[in-house]
Amino acid sequence: MTKPKLEFDEFVACVWRITGVRVPLLPETDFVHDVGLAGLDGEQLIDELKNEYGLEFADEEVRQHFGEE
């Protein structure tokens, strides 16, 4: 079974819906520094993306990008 492809505009809409943060997002946006999304907030975003789109992220990868709150 093929996983659905997540287009960037869908990703942005999903991030906005999940976080409530409506800042412009670009492919090079840094979620921690540009958006202020870190720690548990970042983990919640990843969990929602996993559930909604079947994406896979290693826990170590999530901690590397979002750090500790």
Backbone torsions as a table, in degrees:
resi	resn	phi	psi	omega
1	MET	NA	131.4	-179.4
2	THR	-84.6	135.3	177.1
3	LYS	-76.5	146.1	178.4
4	PRO	-65.9	142.0	178.7
5	LYS	-81.7	134.5	179.9
6	LEU	-100.0	109.6	177.4
7	GLU	-75.7	155.1	-175.3
8	PHE	-60.3	-41.3	-179.5
9	ASP	-65.5	-32.8	174.7
10	GLU	-68.0	-40.0	177.6
11	PHE	-60.5	-46.8	179.4
12	VAL	-60.0	-46.8	179.3
13	ALA	-60.4	-39.8	178.9
14	CYS	-65.3	-45.0	178.5
15	VAL	-60.6	-45.8	179.8
16	TRP	-60.9	-43.3	-179.0
17	ARG	-65.4	-44.6	-176.0
18	ILE	-71.4	-42.8	-173.3
19	THR	-93.2	-24.7	-174.3
20	GLY	76.5	2.6	-179.5
21	VAL	-93.8	117.3	-175.8
22	ARG	-108.3	58.5	175.3
23	VAL	-99.5	153.4	177.1
24	PRO	-60.5	133.5	178.3
25	LEU	-116.0	135.2	176.2
26	LEU	-122.9	162.6	178.1
27	PRO	-54.6	-29.4	-178.7
28	GLU	-92.9	6.1	179.4
29	THR	-60.8	134.0	175.4
30	ASP	-96.8	113.6	-174.5
31	PHE	-63.6	-33.9	-178.7
32	VAL	-74.4	-52.4	-174.1
33	HIS	-82.7	-39.3	-175.9
34	ASP	-86.0	-32.6	-174.5
35	VAL	-108.0	-24.2	-177.9
36	GLY	81.9	23.3	-178.0
37	LEU	-100.4	111.2	-176.4
38	ALA	-144.4	170.6	174.1
39	GLY	54.6	-129.3	-176.9
40	LEU	-63.3	-32.6	177.2
41	ASP	-63.2	-42.3	176.8
42	GLY	-64.7	-41.1	178.6
43	GLU	-64.0	-37.9	178.1
44	GLN	-64.1	-42.4	177.8
45	LEU	-59.5	-46.8	-179.5
46	ILE	-62.7	-42.6	178.9
47	ASP	-60.1	-42.0	178.9
48	GLU	-65.2	-42.2	178.2
49	LEU	-64.0	-39.2	176.9
50	LYS	-60.4	-49.3	-176.5
51	ASN	-67.3	-43.3	-173.9
52	GLU	-77.8	-36.4	-173.0
53	TYR	-117.8	0.9	179.2
54	GLY	68.3	24.4	179.1
55	LEU	-76.6	155.5	-180.0
56	GLU	-122.2	132.1	177.0
57	PHE	-136.2	136.4	174.9
58	ALA	-75.7	142.5	179.7
59	ASP	-55.2	-39.3	179.6
60	GLU	-62.9	-39.0	179.1
61	GLU	-64.3	-41.4	179.5
62	VAL	-63.9	-46.5	179.9
63	ARG	-63.4	-35.9	179.9
64	GLN	-62.5	-40.6	-176.3
65	HIS	-84.6	-34.5	-175.1
66	PHE	-106.2	-13.9	176.2
67	GLY	61.4	-164.6	177.4
68	GLU	-95.0	146.8	-179.5
69	GLU	-77.5	NA	NA
